[in-house]
Amino acid sequence: MRVMEERRPFVCVARVGDPATAQILAARLAAENIEARVHSEALGPYPMTVGQMAVAEVWVAEHAADEARTIVMDSEINAVLEPSQAPPWPTYARWAALAVAVVLFGAIVIRLMRVF
């Protein structure tokens, strides 16, 4: 005789613009031992990734919803507060850009001197 597991209702804790972001949030929740499910039109047999059909939702069990919302909010805040990962231009690139700007400016000045 098989014992049927108790079915708990799931609630939506996040709506994001694409399924990849939802999968990342679900993985973040799974790392905290919270079962998460991702629902999106883009994950079906006929993926639609335009407008509202691209929206993905992250669902968790009702008893873990408050903790999941806190984790999702913390993830969003940390993403905003992290500095840009773009490396600064190397010194030679800065000097090359300055040289190109000086040459172009000189060419414009010479051209204007010929006109007037």
OpenMM code with the backbone's topology and positions (N, CA, C; nanometers):
from openmm import Vec3, app, unit

residues = "MET ARG VAL MET GLU GLU ARG ARG PRO PHE VAL CYS VAL ALA ARG VAL GLY ASP PRO ALA THR ALA GLN ILE LEU ALA ALA ARG LEU ALA ALA GLU ASN ILE GLU ALA ARG VAL HIS SER GLU ALA LEU GLY PRO TYR PRO MET THR VAL GLY GLN MET ALA VAL ALA GLU VAL TRP VAL ALA GLU HIS ALA ALA ASP GLU ALA ARG THR ILE VAL MET ASP SER GLU ILE ASN ALA VAL LEU GLU PRO SER GLN ALA PRO PRO TRP PRO THR TYR ALA ARG TRP ALA ALA LEU ALA VAL ALA VAL VAL LEU PHE GLY ALA ILE VAL ILE ARG LEU MET ARG VAL PHE".split()
positions = [
    Vec3(0.0837, -0.1171, 0.0000),
    Vec3(0.0000, 0.0000, 0.0000),
    Vec3(0.0890, 0.1244, 0.0000),
    Vec3(0.0624, 0.2116, -0.0950),
    Vec3(0.1394, 0.3344, -0.1067),
    Vec3(0.0743, 0.4459, -0.0281),
    Vec3(0.1529, 0.5146, 0.0472),
    Vec3(0.1019, 0.6290, 0.1224),
    Vec3(0.1149, 0.7512, 0.0320),
    Vec3(0.0046, 0.8198, 0.0134),
    Vec3(0.0066, 0.9389, -0.0698),
    Vec3(0.0647, 1.0549, 0.0099),
    Vec3(0.1584, 1.1239, -0.0546),
    Vec3(0.2167, 1.2383, 0.0141),
    Vec3(0.1175, 1.3534, 0.0188),
    Vec3(0.1315, 1.4307, 0.1203),
    Vec3(0.0423, 1.5449, 0.1388),
    Vec3(0.0730, 1.6509, 0.0336),
    Vec3(-0.0302, 1.6984, -0.0322),
    Vec3(-0.0132, 1.8035, -0.1334),
    Vec3(-0.0253, 1.9384, -0.0662),
    Vec3(0.0796, 2.0169, -0.0843),
    Vec3(0.0791, 2.1509, -0.0273),
    Vec3(0.0624, 2.2508, -0.1406),
    Vec3(-0.0100, 2.3564, -0.1168),
    Vec3(-0.0266, 2.4566, -0.2225),
    Vec3(0.1029, 2.5339, -0.2444),
    Vec3(0.1241, 2.5693, -0.3690),
    Vec3(0.2397, 2.6509, -0.4058),
    Vec3(0.1924, 2.7929, -0.4337),
    Vec3(0.2810, 2.8898, -0.4070),
    Vec3(0.2503, 3.0303, -0.4323),
    Vec3(0.3635, 3.0913, -0.5150),
    Vec3(0.3291, 3.1935, -0.5913),
    Vec3(0.4258, 3.2634, -0.6743),
    Vec3(0.5024, 3.3641, -0.5881),
    Vec3(0.6361, 3.3565, -0.5934),
    Vec3(0.7168, 3.4501, -0.5150),
    Vec3(0.7937, 3.5482, -0.6025),
    Vec3(0.7993, 3.5213, -0.7338),
    Vec3(0.8728, 3.6134, -0.8220),
    Vec3(0.8230, 3.5997, -0.9648),
    Vec3(0.8171, 3.7139, -1.0338),
    Vec3(0.7869, 3.7180, -1.1782),
    Vec3(0.9011, 3.7943, -1.2431),
    Vec3(0.9682, 3.7288, -1.3372),
    Vec3(1.0835, 3.7897, -1.4038),
    Vec3(1.0626, 3.7878, -1.5545),
    Vec3(1.1456, 3.8627, -1.6255),
    Vec3(1.1269, 3.8830, -1.7683),
    Vec3(1.1732, 3.7717, -1.8586),
    Vec3(1.2452, 3.6720, -1.8065),
    Vec3(1.2885, 3.5627, -1.8935),
    Vec3(1.3091, 3.4358, -1.8117),
    Vec3(1.2978, 3.3196, -1.8769),
    Vec3(1.3098, 3.1920, -1.8058),
    Vec3(1.4482, 3.1678, -1.7461),
    Vec3(1.5528, 3.2199, -1.8096),
    Vec3(1.6877, 3.1973, -1.7571),
    Vec3(1.7033, 3.2595, -1.6180),
    Vec3(1.6533, 3.3801, -1.6021),
    Vec3(1.6600, 3.4462, -1.4711),
    Vec3(1.5777, 3.3687, -1.3689),
    Vec3(1.4625, 3.3186, -1.4105),
    Vec3(1.3796, 3.2393, -1.3195),
    Vec3(1.4510, 3.1113, -1.2781),
    Vec3(1.5203, 3.0475, -1.3708),
    Vec3(1.5948, 2.9262, -1.3374),
    Vec3(1.7069, 2.9560, -1.2381),
    Vec3(1.7714, 3.0709, -1.2551),
    Vec3(1.8768, 3.1106, -1.1613),
    Vec3(1.8188, 3.1332, -1.0217),
    Vec3(1.7033, 3.2007, -1.0150),
    Vec3(1.6384, 3.2211, -0.8844),
    Vec3(1.5974, 3.0883, -0.8223),
    Vec3(1.5459, 2.9967, -0.9045),
    Vec3(1.5059, 2.8654, -0.8537),
    Vec3(1.6274, 2.7893, -0.7997),
    Vec3(1.7396, 2.8002, -0.8690),
    Vec3(1.8617, 2.7346, -0.8209),
    Vec3(1.9090, 2.7969, -0.6904),
    Vec3(1.8965, 2.9282, -0.6797),
    Vec3(1.9341, 2.9980, -0.5556),
    Vec3(1.8472, 2.9504, -0.4391),
    Vec3(1.7181, 2.9334, -0.4663),
    Vec3(1.6279, 2.8841, -0.3613),
    Vec3(1.6586, 2.7384, -0.3271),
    Vec3(1.6898, 2.6578, -0.4287),
    Vec3(1.7240, 2.5174, -0.4041),
    Vec3(1.8503, 2.5065, -0.3181),
    Vec3(1.9430, 2.6014, -0.3347),
    Vec3(2.0640, 2.6023, -0.2528),
    Vec3(2.0313, 2.6271, -0.1059),
    Vec3(1.9173, 2.6892, -0.0812),
    Vec3(1.8712, 2.7154, 0.0560),
    Vec3(1.7692, 2.6101, 0.1019),
    Vec3(1.7625, 2.4977, 0.0296),
    Vec3(1.6717, 2.3853, 0.0601),
    Vec3(1.5245, 2.4235, 0.0504),
    Vec3(1.4933, 2.5094, -0.0468),
    Vec3(1.3540, 2.5460, -0.0725),
    Vec3(1.3197, 2.4940, -0.2112),
    Vec3(1.2211, 2.4063, -0.2179),
    Vec3(1.1793, 2.3520, -0.3473),
    Vec3(1.1121, 2.4628, -0.4282),
    Vec3(1.1599, 2.4830, -0.5491),
    Vec3(1.1061, 2.5888, -0.6350),
    Vec3(1.0719, 2.5311, -0.7713),
    Vec3(0.9659, 2.5859, -0.8294),
    Vec3(0.9227, 2.5463, -0.9635),
    Vec3(0.9141, 2.6704, -1.0511),
    Vec3(0.9518, 2.6534, -1.1771),
    Vec3(0.9476, 2.7634, -1.2722),
    Vec3(0.8377, 2.7355, -1.3737),
    Vec3(0.7522, 2.8352, -1.3957),
    Vec3(0.6443, 2.8243, -1.4936),
    Vec3(0.6568, 2.9387, -1.5928),
    Vec3(0.6503, 2.9044, -1.7214),
    Vec3(0.6590, 3.0064, -1.8251),
    Vec3(0.6102, 2.9495, -1.9572),
    Vec3(0.5505, 3.0361, -2.0387),
    Vec3(0.5118, 2.9959, -2.1736),
    Vec3(0.6340, 2.9594, -2.2571),
    Vec3(0.7479, 3.0171, -2.2230),
    Vec3(0.8708, 2.9933, -2.2987),
    Vec3(0.9276, 2.8540, -2.2729),
    Vec3(0.8773, 2.7831, -2.1735),
    Vec3(0.9277, 2.6508, -2.1414),
    Vec3(0.8434, 2.5391, -2.2011),
    Vec3(0.7368, 2.5726, -2.2708),
    Vec3(0.6479, 2.4723, -2.3272),
    Vec3(0.6951, 2.4204, -2.4619),
    Vec3(0.6117, 2.3401, -2.5270),
    Vec3(0.6505, 2.2840, -2.6570),
    Vec3(0.6591, 2.3888, -2.7675),
    Vec3(0.5891, 2.4993, -2.7514),
    Vec3(0.5930, 2.6091, -2.8481),
    Vec3(0.6383, 2.7345, -2.7745),
    Vec3(0.7696, 2.7472, -2.7547),
    Vec3(0.8188, 2.8583, -2.6723),
    Vec3(0.7876, 2.9950, -2.7313),
    Vec3(0.7324, 3.0795, -2.6486),
    Vec3(0.7023, 3.2176, -2.6867),
    Vec3(0.7812, 3.3089, -2.5939),
    Vec3(0.8651, 3.3927, -2.6507),
    Vec3(0.9497, 3.4790, -2.5694),
    Vec3(0.9287, 3.6256, -2.6038),
    Vec3(0.8037, 3.6623, -2.6298),
    Vec3(0.7716, 3.8002, -2.6657),
    Vec3(0.6679, 3.8531, -2.5672),
    Vec3(0.6915, 3.9733, -2.5171),
    Vec3(0.5941, 4.0388, -2.4305),
    Vec3(0.5639, 3.9594, -2.3050),
    Vec3(0.4363, 3.9510, -2.2712),
    Vec3(0.3943, 3.8819, -2.1495),
    Vec3(0.4182, 3.7318, -2.1562),
    Vec3(0.4323, 3.6775, -2.2759),
    Vec3(0.4573, 3.5338, -2.2870),
    Vec3(0.6006, 3.4979, -2.2489),
    Vec3(0.6872, 3.5953, -2.2383),
    Vec3(0.8256, 3.5710, -2.1967),
    Vec3(0.8390, 3.5710, -2.0451),
    Vec3(0.7387, 3.6170, -1.9761),
    Vec3(0.7446, 3.6257, -1.8298),
    Vec3(0.7507, 3.4856, -1.7704),
    Vec3(0.8381, 3.4696, -1.6740),
    Vec3(0.8504, 3.3426, -1.6028),
    Vec3(0.8210, 3.3667, -1.4554),
    Vec3(0.7587, 3.2691, -1.3933),
    Vec3(0.7227, 3.2795, -1.2520),
    Vec3(0.7956, 3.1725, -1.1725),
    Vec3(0.8355, 3.2074, -1.0517),
    Vec3(0.8986, 3.1128, -0.9597),
    Vec3(0.7988, 3.0848, -0.8485),
    Vec3(0.7659, 2.9577, -0.8306),
    Vec3(0.6674, 2.9153, -0.7316),
    Vec3(0.7357, 2.8299, -0.6255),
    Vec3(0.6955, 2.8478, -0.5001),
    Vec3(0.7462, 2.7677, -0.3885),
    Vec3(0.6287, 2.7228, -0.3023),
    Vec3(0.6554, 2.6244, -0.2161),
    Vec3(0.5518, 2.5778, -0.1234),
    Vec3(0.5109, 2.6928, -0.0318),
    Vec3(0.3833, 2.6941, 0.0020),
    Vec3(0.3272, 2.8052, 0.0791),
    Vec3(0.3996, 2.8265, 0.2119),
    Vec3(0.4409, 2.7186, 0.2763),
    Vec3(0.5054, 2.7330, 0.4076),
    Vec3(0.6446, 2.7969, 0.3969),
    Vec3(0.7060, 2.7958, 0.2793),
    Vec3(0.8403, 2.8536, 0.2615),
    Vec3(0.8367, 2.9867, 0.1866),
    Vec3(0.7184, 3.0405, 0.1634),
    Vec3(0.7048, 3.1602, 0.0796),
    Vec3(0.7746, 3.2821, 0.1397),
    Vec3(0.7609, 3.3047, 0.2687),
    Vec3(0.8231, 3.4229, 0.3301),
    Vec3(0.9752, 3.4171, 0.3205),
    Vec3(1.0315, 3.3020, 0.3508),
    Vec3(1.1766, 3.2866, 0.3422),
    Vec3(1.2237, 3.3007, 0.1966),
    Vec3(1.1469, 3.2458, 0.1033),
    Vec3(1.1826, 3.2549, -0.0385),
    Vec3(1.1780, 3.3990, -0.0866),
    Vec3(1.0769, 3.4732, -0.0461),
    Vec3(1.0681, 3.6146, -0.0854),
    Vec3(1.1881, 3.6938, -0.0322),
    Vec3(1.2292, 3.6636, 0.0892),
    Vec3(1.3454, 3.7304, 0.1471),
    Vec3(1.4709, 3.6992, 0.0661),
    Vec3(1.4887, 3.5746, 0.0266),
    Vec3(1.6059, 3.5343, -0.0519),
    Vec3(1.6035, 3.6002, -0.1891),
    Vec3(1.4863, 3.6035, -0.2533),
    Vec3(1.4739, 3.6663, -0.3845),
    Vec3(1.5052, 3.8150, -0.3747),
    Vec3(1.4519, 3.8813, -0.2727),
    Vec3(1.4767, 4.0243, -0.2554),
    Vec3(1.6250, 4.0498, -0.2292),
    Vec3(1.6867, 3.9642, -0.1479),
    Vec3(1.8293, 3.9784, -0.1198),
    Vec3(1.9110, 3.9615, -0.2483),
    Vec3(1.8729, 3.8683, -0.3327),
    Vec3(1.9430, 3.8471, -0.4601),
    Vec3(1.9305, 3.9695, -0.5488),
    Vec3(1.8119, 4.0296, -0.5536),
    Vec3(1.7913, 4.1481, -0.6367),
    Vec3(1.8706, 4.2669, -0.5844),
    Vec3(1.8726, 4.2853, -0.4537),
    Vec3(1.9457, 4.3970, -0.3955),
    Vec3(2.0953, 4.3800, -0.4188),
    Vec3(2.1470, 4.2590, -0.4016),
    Vec3(2.2894, 4.2354, -0.4241),
    Vec3(2.3274, 4.2580, -0.5699),
    Vec3(2.2392, 4.2226, -0.6623),
    Vec3(2.2686, 4.2441, -0.8045),
    Vec3(2.2771, 4.3928, -0.8364),
    Vec3(2.1945, 4.4725, -0.7714),
    Vec3(2.1967, 4.6168, -0.7954),
    Vec3(2.3194, 4.6811, -0.7318),
    Vec3(2.3588, 4.6342, -0.6139),
    Vec3(2.4684, 4.6964, -0.5415),
    Vec3(2.6068, 4.6569, -0.5919),
    Vec3(2.6183, 4.5448, -0.6651),
    Vec3(2.7488, 4.5020, -0.7144),
    Vec3(2.7997, 4.5995, -0.8194),
    Vec3(2.9271, 4.6342, -0.8128),
    Vec3(2.9820, 4.7243, -0.9142),
    Vec3(2.9918, 4.6539, -1.0490),
    Vec3(3.0007, 4.7321, -1.1516),
    Vec3(3.0131, 4.6782, -1.2863),
    Vec3(3.1403, 4.5951, -1.2970),
    Vec3(3.1320, 4.4846, -1.3687),
    Vec3(3.2464, 4.3969, -1.3840),
    Vec3(3.3314, 4.4315, -1.5058),
    Vec3(3.2982, 4.5381, -1.5769),
    Vec3(3.3736, 4.5764, -1.6956),
    Vec3(3.5114, 4.6275, -1.6537),
    Vec3(3.6162, 4.5693, -1.7104),
    Vec3(3.7498, 4.6165, -1.6731),
    Vec3(3.7772, 4.7535, -1.7331),
    Vec3(3.8616, 4.8341, -1.6687),
    Vec3(3.8944, 4.9651, -1.7240),
    Vec3(3.9798, 4.9495, -1.8498),
    Vec3(3.9749, 5.0505, -1.9332),
    Vec3(4.0569, 5.0474, -2.0541),
    Vec3(4.2034, 5.0475, -2.0159),
    Vec3(4.2857, 4.9709, -2.0880),
    Vec3(4.4294, 4.9769, -2.0620),
    Vec3(4.4855, 5.1135, -2.1029),
    Vec3(4.5986, 5.1484, -2.0495),
    Vec3(4.6586, 5.2794, -2.0747),
    Vec3(4.6852, 5.3025, -2.2231),
    Vec3(4.7356, 5.1992, -2.2928),
    Vec3(4.7658, 5.2184, -2.4351),
    Vec3(4.6394, 5.2485, -2.5152),
    Vec3(4.5260, 5.1913, -2.4763),
    Vec3(4.4008, 5.2170, -2.5484),
    Vec3(4.3562, 5.3613, -2.5258),
    Vec3(4.3777, 5.4118, -2.4059),
    Vec3(4.3424, 5.5514, -2.3781),
    Vec3(4.4274, 5.6464, -2.4625),
    Vec3(4.5572, 5.6187, -2.4690),
    Vec3(4.6464, 5.7035, -2.5483),
    Vec3(4.6118, 5.6941, -2.6972),
    Vec3(4.5773, 5.5755, -2.7441),
    Vec3(4.5400, 5.5587, -2.8859),
    Vec3(4.4125, 5.6365, -2.9160),
    Vec3(4.3153, 5.6325, -2.8260),
    Vec3(4.1905, 5.7068, -2.8464),
    Vec3(4.2171, 5.8568, -2.8467),
    Vec3(4.3055, 5.9029, -2.7600),
    Vec3(4.3415, 6.0445, -2.7567),
    Vec3(4.4117, 6.0859, -2.8854),
    Vec3(4.5008, 6.0012, -2.9350),
    Vec3(4.5720, 6.0318, -3.0601),
    Vec3(4.4755, 6.0411, -3.1774),
    Vec3(4.3798, 5.9488, -3.1844),
    Vec3(4.2804, 5.9523, -3.2923),
    Vec3(4.1973, 6.0797, -3.2824),
    Vec3(4.1591, 6.1181, -3.1627),
    Vec3(4.0797, 6.2400, -3.1449),
    Vec3(4.1591, 6.3633, -3.1873),
    Vec3(4.2877, 6.3682, -3.1538),
    Vec3(4.3714, 6.4830, -3.1920),
    Vec3(4.3864, 6.4902, -3.3435),
    Vec3(4.4087, 6.3755, -3.4082),
    Vec3(4.4232, 6.3732, -3.5541),
    Vec3(4.2941, 6.4190, -3.6208),
    Vec3(4.1810, 6.3685, -3.5740),
    Vec3(4.0523, 6.4090, -3.6330),
    Vec3(4.0277, 6.5577, -3.6122),
    Vec3(4.0567, 6.6077, -3.4934),
    Vec3(4.0384, 6.7502, -3.4664),
    Vec3(4.1292, 6.8335, -3.5568),
    Vec3(4.2542, 6.7901, -3.5740),
    Vec3(4.3469, 6.8596, -3.6631),
    Vec3(4.2990, 6.8593, -3.8061),
    Vec3(4.2445, 6.7467, -3.8515),
    Vec3(4.1937, 6.7382, -3.9887),
    Vec3(4.0762, 6.8331, -4.0085),
    Vec3(3.9907, 6.8445, -3.9106),
    Vec3(3.8758, 6.9352, -3.9202),
    Vec3(3.9241, 7.0799, -3.9247),
    Vec3(4.0211, 7.1137, -3.8410),
    Vec3(4.0752, 7.2507, -3.8392),
    Vec3(4.1388, 7.2839, -3.9736),
    Vec3(4.2193, 7.1931, -4.0276),
    Vec3(4.2839, 7.2179, -4.1575),
    Vec3(4.1794, 7.2337, -4.2666),
    Vec3(4.0755, 7.1494, -4.2636),
    Vec3(3.9690, 7.1583, -4.3647),
    Vec3(3.8974, 7.2930, -4.3553),
    Vec3(3.8702, 7.3389, -4.2330),
    Vec3(3.8042, 7.4690, -4.2166),
    Vec3(3.8950, 7.5830, -4.2621),
    Vec3(4.0242, 7.5711, -4.2422),
    Vec3(4.1164, 7.6761, -4.2862),
    Vec3(4.1194, 7.6850, -4.4383),
    Vec3(4.1035, 7.5740, -4.5076),
    Vec3(4.1014, 7.5736, -4.6534),
    Vec3(3.9734, 7.6357, -4.7066),
    Vec3(3.8645, 7.6154, -4.6368),
    Vec3(3.7344, 7.6655, -4.6814),
    Vec3(3.7297, 7.8166, -4.6666),
    Vec3(3.7813, 7.8699, -4.5577),
    Vec3(3.7713, 8.0143, -4.5316),
    Vec3(3.8961, 8.0777, -4.5733),
] * unit.nanometer
topology = app.Topology()
chain = topology.addChain("A")
for resn in residues:
    res = topology.addResidue(resn, chain)
    for name in ("N", "CA", "C"):
        topology.addAtom(name, app.Element.getBySymbol(name[0]), res)
